Each structure stands twice: as C-alpha cells, then as structure tokens.
C-alpha cells in the first residue's frame, strides 16, 4: 500500500464519518449543516437548529495534507470533500476527494 493510497483511504473514512453525522443532523432537524470548514454545527449546539441532538462528531479533523474538510450545500443535498493532495480548490475537480450526501442517501 502506497502512502497516497493510505492517505486517500483515511480521507474516505473521515468523509464517511462526516456523512453519518450530517445525516443524523438532517434526521433530527430537517436541515443540512451550512457551508463550513469547521463543522461547528455537527459538534456544538449553537441554537440555530431546532431539535439539535448532537454532538454528531467529537472533533473536526483535517485531511492528511493539513487542510480542513469542507461542507458545501448542493440543492437538497450536501457535498463533503477534501481538496486532495495538491490542496487546490478547483471547484471540486482534479484530485479533490468528494462525497455527495442526499436525504435518502441516494443520488
């Protein structure tokens, strides 16, 4: 296993944890977390969500390349992603690693 493969596997696991937390928040409140690089609404109740029952995550991690994971609403869905090894934001293209989350977990 190469270092890059291991790093990408860690990102996939982290994104899956964020996905689970976001789905739990959505189930409790009917809302996705807002665009963020800190995941605050998944960790701390800031009273912006009725029926918030978290924390849904213990902490907000950085990817293996020392960049925070991102949350971006996308219609009635949500993207969680890393800018990938190059660390550049090109509108979720290139080597970015992303996960699309929908209310019923379908695309």
Secondary structure, 3 states (H helix, E strand, C coil): CCHHHHHHHHHHHHHHHHHHHHHHHHHHHCCCCCCECCCHHHHCCCCCCCCCCCCCCCCCCECCCCCECEEEEECCEEEEEECCCCCCCCCCCCCCEEEEEECCCCC
